[in-house]
């Protein structure tokens, strides 16, 4: 991210990935350890197949996505999961939300990460939103 406050450029994918890594590492124990192995991928936009699968028309409405088998659904699984787990952060929708909220970018990224971590632990949409609200920021 720009170090000079006068430099005005939006954070790129590498900037957001580094920020996400710092935020994940700063999670309290045992959460930091439980999510340390989940890769985070930053893309500008969700792809069309993801939007269609989620029933989302406006790509600005999807800031992040957890892909994988939630922890609570893994019991008794003999075979490896069908796809590797991953958290996707969608850069342009995150930047749009950041501008709309008028808060620190760290707050938006942390909220998105907490929401997706909630899905990793098997929370539905409403429970994941409550987790965001209880982070003290949303």
C-alpha positions as CSV (number, residue, x, y, z in Angstrom):
1,X,0.0,0.0,0.0
2,X,1.2,3.5,-0.5
3,X,3.5,4.7,2.3
4,X,3.2,8.4,1.3
5,X,-0.2,9.7,2.3
6,X,-0.1,12.0,-0.8
7,X,0.2,9.0,-3.0
8,X,-3.2,7.9,-4.1
9,X,-3.3,4.5,-5.6
10,X,-5.7,1.7,-4.7
11,X,-4.1,-1.4,-3.0
12,X,-3.3,-4.1,-5.5
13,X,-3.8,-7.8,-5.0
14,X,-0.4,-8.3,-3.3
15,X,-1.2,-5.4,-0.9
16,X,-4.5,-7.0,0.1
17,X,-3.0,-10.5,0.4
18,X,-0.3,-9.1,2.7
19,X,-2.9,-7.3,4.8
20,X,-5.0,-10.5,5.0
21,X,-1.9,-12.5,6.2
22,X,-1.2,-9.9,8.9
23,X,-4.8,-9.9,10.1
24,X,-5.0,-13.7,10.1
25,X,-1.7,-13.9,12.1
26,X,-3.1,-11.4,14.6
27,X,-6.2,-13.5,15.4
28,X,-6.4,-14.7,19.0
29,X,-5.4,-18.3,19.8
30,X,-6.7,-20.9,19.0
31,X,-8.3,-19.3,15.9
32,X,-5.0,-18.2,14.4
33,X,-3.7,-21.8,14.5
34,X,-7.0,-23.2,13.2
35,X,-7.0,-21.1,10.1
36,X,-3.3,-20.7,9.5
37,X,-3.3,-23.4,6.8
38,X,-6.2,-21.9,4.8
39,X,-4.7,-20.1,1.7
40,X,-6.1,-16.7,0.9
41,X,-6.4,-15.8,-2.8
42,X,-7.1,-12.3,-3.9
43,X,-8.8,-11.7,-7.3
44,X,-10.2,-8.5,-8.7
45,X,-13.7,-10.0,-9.2
46,X,-15.6,-13.2,-8.5
47,X,-15.9,-15.2,-11.7
48,X,-19.3,-15.7,-13.5
49,X,-19.7,-19.3,-12.4
50,X,-19.3,-18.3,-8.7
51,X,-21.8,-15.5,-9.1
52,X,-24.3,-17.8,-10.8
53,X,-23.8,-20.5,-8.2
54,X,-24.4,-18.0,-5.4
55,X,-27.3,-16.4,-7.1
56,X,-25.7,-13.0,-7.1
57,X,-26.3,-10.6,-10.0
58,X,-24.1,-7.7,-9.0
59,X,-20.4,-8.7,-8.5
60,X,-20.0,-5.8,-6.1
61,X,-22.2,-7.7,-3.6
62,X,-19.6,-10.5,-3.1
63,X,-16.5,-9.4,-1.2
64,X,-15.3,-12.8,-0.2
65,X,-15.9,-16.5,-0.4
66,X,-14.9,-19.6,1.6
67,X,-14.5,-22.7,-0.6
68,X,-14.1,-26.0,1.2
69,X,-15.8,-28.4,3.5
70,X,-16.7,-26.7,6.8
71,X,-15.1,-28.1,9.9
72,X,-18.3,-29.5,11.3
73,X,-19.1,-31.5,8.2
74,X,-15.7,-33.3,8.1
75,X,-16.4,-35.9,10.7
76,X,-16.3,-39.3,9.3
77,X,-14.9,-38.2,5.9
78,X,-12.7,-41.0,4.7
79,X,-11.8,-39.5,1.4
80,X,-10.0,-36.2,1.0
81,X,-12.3,-33.2,0.4
82,X,-13.4,-32.7,-3.2
83,X,-11.6,-29.4,-3.5
84,X,-8.9,-27.7,-1.4
85,X,-10.2,-25.2,1.1
86,X,-9.5,-21.5,0.3
87,X,-10.7,-18.1,1.2
88,X,-11.2,-15.7,-1.8
89,X,-11.0,-12.0,-1.3
90,X,-12.5,-10.0,-4.2
91,X,-10.4,-6.8,-4.4
92,X,-12.7,-4.4,-6.3
93,X,-15.9,-5.2,-4.3
94,X,-13.8,-4.8,-1.1
95,X,-12.5,-1.4,-2.3
96,X,-16.0,-0.3,-3.2
97,X,-17.2,-1.2,0.3
98,X,-14.2,0.5,1.8
99,X,-15.1,3.7,0.0
100,X,-18.8,3.4,0.9
101,X,-18.1,2.8,4.6
102,X,-15.4,5.4,5.0
103,X,-13.4,3.4,7.5
104,X,-10.0,1.9,7.5
105,X,-9.3,-0.7,4.8
106,X,-8.1,-3.1,7.6
107,X,-11.7,-3.0,9.1
108,X,-13.3,-4.1,5.8
109,X,-10.8,-6.8,5.1
110,X,-11.0,-8.1,8.7
111,X,-14.8,-8.2,8.5
112,X,-14.7,-10.1,5.2
113,X,-12.1,-12.5,6.7
114,X,-14.1,-13.1,9.9
115,X,-17.2,-13.7,7.8
116,X,-15.5,-16.3,5.6
117,X,-13.8,-17.9,8.7
118,X,-17.3,-18.3,10.1
119,X,-18.2,-20.3,7.1
120,X,-15.1,-22.4,7.6
121,X,-16.4,-23.3,11.0
122,X,-19.8,-24.1,9.6
123,X,-21.7,-20.9,10.3
124,X,-24.6,-20.0,8.0
125,X,-24.9,-16.5,6.5
126,X,-26.7,-15.0,9.5
127,X,-24.3,-16.4,12.1
128,X,-21.3,-15.2,10.0
129,X,-22.8,-11.7,9.9
130,X,-23.2,-11.8,13.7
131,X,-19.5,-12.8,14.0
132,X,-18.7,-9.7,11.9
133,X,-20.8,-7.5,14.2
134,X,-19.2,-8.9,17.3
135,X,-15.8,-8.1,16.0
136,X,-16.5,-4.6,17.3
137,X,-16.2,-3.0,13.9
138,X,-19.4,-3.5,11.8
